[in-house]
Amino acid sequence: MAIQHKNYIPDNIEVRGANANNLQNLDVDIPLNAFVAITGVSGSGKSSLAMDTLYSEGARKYLNALSTYTRRRITQMGRSDVREIKNLPSTIALRQRPTVPGMRSTVGTMTESLNILRLMFSRLSSVVCPNGHRLDPTLKISEVMDLPASDEQMGQLTCPVCGVKFFAFSAEDFAFNSEGACPTCEGTGVLKQLERSKIIPDETLSIKDGAIKSWRLPGRAMQQQIVQELGVRLDVPFKDLNHHEKDIVLNGKGVKKDIIIPTSTGKSFKLHALYENAFAAVQHSLESTKNENTLTRLGRFYTEKTCPTCGGSRFDPKLFTNHLVDKNIAEVSDLTISQLQEFSKRLLAWLPQEMKSLGKNLVNELLDLLSPIDDLGLNYLSLTRAGNTLSTGELQRIQLARTIRNQMTGVLYVLDEPSVGLHAANVDGLIKILKELVKLGNSLVVVDHDTSIIAAADYVIEIGPDSGADGGKVITQGTVDQIKQHPDSVIEPYLNGKADIIKHQPRPEIFRHGAISVSIKDRFNIHNLQAKFAKERLNVVSGMSGSGKTTLIFDSLIPALNHEIKGDTMPDYIEKVDSGNIKNVVTVDSVPIGKNVRSTVGTYTKVFDEIRKLFAKTDQAKAKKLTATNFSYNNKEGACPNCGGTGEITLDIQYLPDMVET
């Protein structure tokens, strides 16, 4: 008798016994092929379930399906703290804090739309011969560009006016990260200049107390000893050093001196070390590193000026002879997304009839790339906008737009607070994109607090009831209508519009204590703006995504105030500033602290420094002649001899993920 096999198509991801971070042996079923929102108070365990359990296990299982040979070349993820997960698809995560792009990344490279523009300029643009005659676009140009690279005729054209032979620019020539880079700035669009005020921000400090910030870079700690051998006093405020001493610190030549280096065992050794002045220490560090974190750290010592050769476009000016309609590649790249969409339509009308078919294919490809970016409210960005100037929310939405274009199916997408930094008016566009992912045949898990996002979900899981040890449990789950009627739900009053919102009354005489003001000419989306902030008051800057909030505060107000207070270089787009006689600026932004294995909350906040000093003052410590240094796990004196002060022992297992033991 034949046995009938029934195809089993699961409806849910089954999570059993999840204990990552604040989760407390959590069991939950998460619907597949649906838009699922995970919500709860901060610290309740939402991201622990989404990122540290679902994404972590999904990525690990996918990597385990690869060959041993391939896995050896990939950093493998350890097993999540969960007893079992069934029916988990391959996962893709869009994190709340995407990695900050490098200095060579732009919106054009990140969205890959610049690749299409490069093809357009190499195949569709009008070109100029060496004698200055402009040639309209023809299929002949496209044909010679498509010849094999080994063919001598590849890219060669003949001017119909003067008969001169010349080579047209290829798509590779229009890449500012290779052949098409500006020769002056090497494709970065800016020239960097070291600033004394950033290397020595506080001249009231002595060298011994850390006045020279560049000598605190890795491998530069011995410079204090060397400069002392050169006759510079270490215990005098830098501002009180004589002219000769300051000249040695700032401009001293790279001579070698013998210095004595103490060791943790109490012994010492002699070292014939090279002197690096305060500026050279930064320059040599920049030349010797390729690490992005170190490059970011070094960038703090520089100010940037727009490259005078390329005007900040990053392209070699020789490329500017090629035109689409009446614009060169720098001008087209500088258009906003919405302007570029309109320009694409003009381009089709401008092209000769024989070029329209090819042009239509390339234009459609470009518009397909730009459409999800537009839907996500990023149509104000230009392709030349540097990736490292984008806000966290903008970076995450660019990732999301790129994901939509790939049109993958059968994937679990995990998004960590995609609405962060998004104005309420832009949320509808985000919801449209999220639902589009599900329509493509994918599952979607979104961690968010925004009630509009939650209300749009097919299913809601609420973690809580509180944070930390009082969270980590599922308190409600179901459709939005079910959550609205659940008595234990924390978010129910907010979904129903019944929550009591605290409203503070505005204080009288807002500017009673004075004001801080700044005037800005042109910077990204800001044009001729004057802003005034009340002193000793809470000031809030709001506006739609791309309206210029970050530009106003982080790119303009803070640098302008630092110019007034510390003498930093004033950005050239600042017209004037009135600091209101404030003495200091403290910046708190969304840039993560970092993932140094030795960094903890105690060390980052300096609280642990005070704790170490207290232990060093105890009678037992004094009797054993222990100092605060002995109570630090970041040096040999205080570190655990077994783990080296990290709290964990990592076992390298060649074909499996590393094992980590406490």
Secondary structure as the mmCIF struct_conf table of DSSP 4:
data_model
#
loop_
_struct_conf.conf_type_id
_struct_conf.id
_struct_conf.beg_label_comp_id
_struct_conf.beg_label_asym_id
_struct_conf.beg_label_seq_id
_struct_conf.end_label_comp_id
_struct_conf.end_label_asym_id
_struct_conf.end_label_seq_id
HELX_LH_PP_P HELX_LH_PP_P1 ALA A 2 TYR A 8
STRN STRN1 ASN A 12 ALA A 18
BEND BEND1 ALA A 20 ALA A 20
TURN_TY1_P TURN_TY1_P1 ASN A 21 ASN A 22
BEND BEND2 ASN A 25 ASN A 25
STRN STRN2 LEU A 26 PRO A 31
BEND BEND3 LEU A 32 ALA A 34
STRN STRN3 PHE A 35 THR A 39
BEND BEND4 VAL A 41 VAL A 41
TURN_TY1_P TURN_TY1_P2 SER A 42 GLY A 43
BEND BEND5 SER A 44 GLY A 45
HELX_RH_AL_P HELX_RH_AL_P1 LYS A 46 LEU A 49
HELX_RH_PI_P HELX_RH_PI_P1 ALA A 50 TYR A 55
HELX_RH_AL_P HELX_RH_AL_P2 SER A 56 ASN A 64
TURN_TY1_P TURN_TY1_P3 ALA A 65 ALA A 65
BEND BEND6 LEU A 66 LEU A 66
HELX_RH_AL_P HELX_RH_AL_P3 THR A 68 ARG A 71
TURN_TY1_P TURN_TY1_P4 ARG A 72 ARG A 73
BEND BEND7 ILE A 74 ILE A 74
HELX_LH_PP_P HELX_LH_PP_P2 GLN A 76 SER A 80
BEND BEND8 ASP A 81 ASP A 81
STRN STRN4 VAL A 82 LYS A 86
BEND BEND9 ASN A 87 ASN A 87
STRN STRN5 THR A 91 LEU A 94
BEND BEND10 GLN A 96 ARG A 97
HELX_LH_PP_P HELX_LH_PP_P3 PRO A 98 GLY A 102
TURN_TY1_P TURN_TY1_P5 MET A 103 ARG A 104
STRN STRN6 THR A 106 THR A 106
HELX_RH_AL_P HELX_RH_AL_P4 VAL A 107 THR A 111
BEND BEND11 GLU A 112 GLU A 112
HELX_RH_AL_P HELX_RH_AL_P5 SER A 113 ARG A 123
TURN_TY1_P TURN_TY1_P6 LEU A 124 LEU A 124
BEND BEND12 SER A 125 SER A 125
STRN STRN7 SER A 126 SER A 126
STRN STRN8 VAL A 127 VAL A 128
TURN_TY1_P TURN_TY1_P7 PRO A 130 ASN A 131
BEND BEND13 GLY A 132 GLY A 132
STRN STRN9 ARG A 134 LEU A 135
HELX_RH_AL_P HELX_RH_AL_P6 LEU A 139 MET A 145
TURN_TY1_P TURN_TY1_P8 ASP A 146 ASP A 146
BEND BEND14 LEU A 147 LEU A 147
TURN_TY1_P TURN_TY1_P9 ALA A 149 SER A 150
BEND BEND15 ASP A 151 ASP A 151
TURN_TY1_P TURN_TY1_P10 GLU A 152 GLY A 155
STRN STRN10 GLN A 156 THR A 158
TURN_TY1_P TURN_TY1_P11 PRO A 160 CYS A 162
STRN STRN11 LYS A 165 PHE A 167
HELX_LH_PP_P HELX_LH_PP_P4 ALA A 168 PHE A 169
TURN_TY1_P TURN_TY1_P12 ALA A 171 ALA A 171
HELX_RH_3T_P HELX_RH_3T_P1 GLU A 172 PHE A 174
TURN_TY1_P TURN_TY1_P13 PHE A 176 GLY A 180
STRN STRN12 ALA A 181 ALA A 181
TURN_TY1_P TURN_TY1_P14 PRO A 183 GLY A 187
BEND BEND16 THR A 188 GLY A 189
STRN STRN13 VAL A 190 LEU A 194
HELX_RH_AL_P HELX_RH_AL_P7 ARG A 196 ILE A 199
BEND BEND17 ILE A 200 PRO A 201
TURN_TY1_P TURN_TY1_P15 GLU A 203 THR A 204
BEND BEND18 LEU A 205 LEU A 205
STRN STRN14 SER A 206 SER A 206
TURN_TY1_P TURN_TY1_P16 ILE A 207 GLY A 210
HELX_RH_3T_P HELX_RH_3T_P2 LYS A 213 ARG A 216
BEND BEND19 LEU A 217 LEU A 217
TURN_TY1_P TURN_TY1_P17 PRO A 218 GLY A 219
TURN_TY1_P TURN_TY1_P18 ALA A 221 MET A 222
HELX_RH_AL_P HELX_RH_AL_P8 GLN A 223 GLU A 229
TURN_TY1_P TURN_TY1_P19 LEU A 230 GLY A 231
BEND BEND20 LEU A 234 VAL A 236
STRN STRN15 PRO A 237 PRO A 237
HELX_RH_3T_P HELX_RH_3T_P3 PHE A 238 ASP A 240
BEND BEND21 LEU A 241 LEU A 241
HELX_RH_AL_P HELX_RH_AL_P9 HIS A 243 ASN A 251
STRN STRN16 LYS A 256 PRO A 262
TURN_TY1_P TURN_TY1_P20 SER A 264 THR A 265
BEND BEND22 GLY A 266 GLY A 266
STRN STRN17 SER A 268 LEU A 274
HELX_RH_AL_P HELX_RH_AL_P10 ALA A 278 SER A 288
HELX_RH_AL_P HELX_RH_AL_P11 GLU A 292 GLY A 299
TURN_TY1_P TURN_TY1_P21 ARG A 300 PHE A 301
STRN STRN18 TYR A 302 THR A 306
TURN_TY1_P TURN_TY1_P22 PRO A 308 GLY A 312
BEND BEND23 SER A 313 SER A 313
STRN STRN19 PHE A 315 PHE A 315
HELX_RH_3T_P HELX_RH_3T_P4 PRO A 317 THR A 321
STRN STRN20 HIS A 323 LEU A 324
TURN_TY1_P TURN_TY1_P23 VAL A 325 ASP A 326
STRN STRN21 LYS A 327 LYS A 327
HELX_RH_AL_P HELX_RH_AL_P12 ILE A 329 SER A 333
TURN_TY1_P TURN_TY1_P24 ASP A 334 ASP A 334
BEND BEND24 LEU A 335 LEU A 335
STRN STRN22 THR A 336 THR A 336
HELX_RH_AL_P HELX_RH_AL_P13 ILE A 337 TRP A 350
BEND BEND25 LEU A 351 LEU A 351
HELX_RH_3T_P HELX_RH_3T_P5 GLN A 353 MET A 355
HELX_RH_AL_P HELX_RH_AL_P14 LYS A 356 ASP A 375
TURN_TY1_P TURN_TY1_P25 LEU A 376 GLY A 377
TURN_TY1_P TURN_TY1_P26 ASN A 379 TYR A 380
STRN STRN23 SER A 382 SER A 382
TURN_TY1_P TURN_TY1_P27 LEU A 383 THR A 384
BEND BEND26 ARG A 385 ARG A 385
STRN STRN24 ALA A 386 ALA A 386
HELX_RH_3T_P HELX_RH_3T_P6 GLY A 387 THR A 389
BEND BEND27 LEU A 390 LEU A 390
HELX_RH_AL_P HELX_RH_AL_P15 THR A 392 ASN A 406
BEND BEND28 GLY A 410 GLY A 410
STRN STRN25 LEU A 412 ASP A 416
TURN_TY1_P TURN_TY1_P28 PRO A 418 GLY A 421
HELX_RH_3T_P HELX_RH_3T_P7 ALA A 424 ASN A 426
HELX_RH_AL_P HELX_RH_AL_P16 VAL A 427 LYS A 439
TURN_TY1_P TURN_TY1_P29 LEU A 440 GLY A 441
STRN STRN26 SER A 443 VAL A 447
HELX_RH_AL_P HELX_RH_AL_P17 THR A 451 ALA A 456
BEND BEND29 ASP A 458 ASP A 458
STRN STRN27 TYR A 459 GLY A 464
BEND BEND30 PRO A 465 SER A 467
HELX_RH_3T_P HELX_RH_3T_P8 GLY A 468 ASP A 470
STRN STRN28 LYS A 473 GLY A 478
HELX_RH_AL_P HELX_RH_AL_P18 VAL A 480 LYS A 484
TURN_TY1_P TURN_TY1_P30 GLN A 485 GLN A 485
TURN_TY1_P TURN_TY1_P31 PRO A 487 ASP A 488
BEND BEND31 VAL A 490 ILE A 491
HELX_RH_AL_P HELX_RH_AL_P19 GLU A 492 LEU A 495
TURN_TY1_P TURN_TY1_P32 ASN A 496 GLY A 497
HELX_LH_PP_P HELX_LH_PP_P5 HIS A 504 ARG A 507
BEND BEND32 PRO A 508 GLU A 509
TURN_TY1_P TURN_TY1_P33 ILE A 510 HIS A 513
STRN STRN29 ALA A 515 ARG A 523
TURN_TY1_P TURN_TY1_P34 PHE A 524 ASN A 525
STRN STRN30 ILE A 526 ALA A 534
TURN_TY1_P TURN_TY1_P35 LYS A 535 GLU A 536
BEND BEND33 ARG A 537 ARG A 537
BEND BEND34 MET A 544 MET A 544
TURN_TY1_P TURN_TY1_P36 SER A 545 GLY A 546
BEND BEND35 SER A 547 GLY A 548
HELX_RH_AL_P HELX_RH_AL_P20 LYS A 549 THR A 550
HELX_RH_PI_P HELX_RH_PI_P2 THR A 551 LEU A 557
HELX_RH_AL_P HELX_RH_AL_P21 ILE A 558 LYS A 566
HELX_LH_PP_P HELX_LH_PP_P6 ASP A 568 PRO A 571
TURN_TY1_P TURN_TY1_P37 ASP A 572 TYR A 573
STRN STRN31 ILE A 574 ASP A 578
TURN_TY1_P TURN_TY1_P38 GLY A 580 ASN A 581
BEND BEND36 SER A 590 SER A 590
TURN_TY1_P TURN_TY1_P39 VAL A 597 ARG A 598
HELX_RH_AL_P HELX_RH_AL_P22 VAL A 601 TYR A 604
TURN_TY1_P TURN_TY1_P40 THR A 605 LYS A 606
HELX_RH_AL_P HELX_RH_AL_P23 VAL A 607 ALA A 616
TURN_TY1_P TURN_TY1_P41 LYS A 617 LYS A 617
BEND BEND37 THR A 618 THR A 618
HELX_RH_AL_P HELX_RH_AL_P24 ASP A 619 ALA A 623
TURN_TY1_P TURN_TY1_P42 LYS A 624 LYS A 625
HELX_RH_3T_P HELX_RH_3T_P9 ALA A 628 PHE A 631
TURN_TY1_P TURN_TY1_P43 TYR A 633 ASN A 634
BEND BEND38 ASN A 635 ASN A 635
TURN_TY1_P TURN_TY1_P44 LYS A 636 GLY A 638
BEND BEND39 ALA A 639 ALA A 639
TURN_TY1_P TURN_TY1_P45 PRO A 641 GLY A 645
BEND BEND40 THR A 646 GLY A 647
STRN STRN32 ILE A 649 LEU A 651
TURN_TY1_P TURN_TY1_P46 GLN A 654 TYR A 655
BEND BEND41 LEU A 656 LEU A 656
HELX_LH_PP_P HELX_LH_PP_P7 PRO A 657 ASP A 658
STRN STRN33 MET A 659 GLU A 661
#
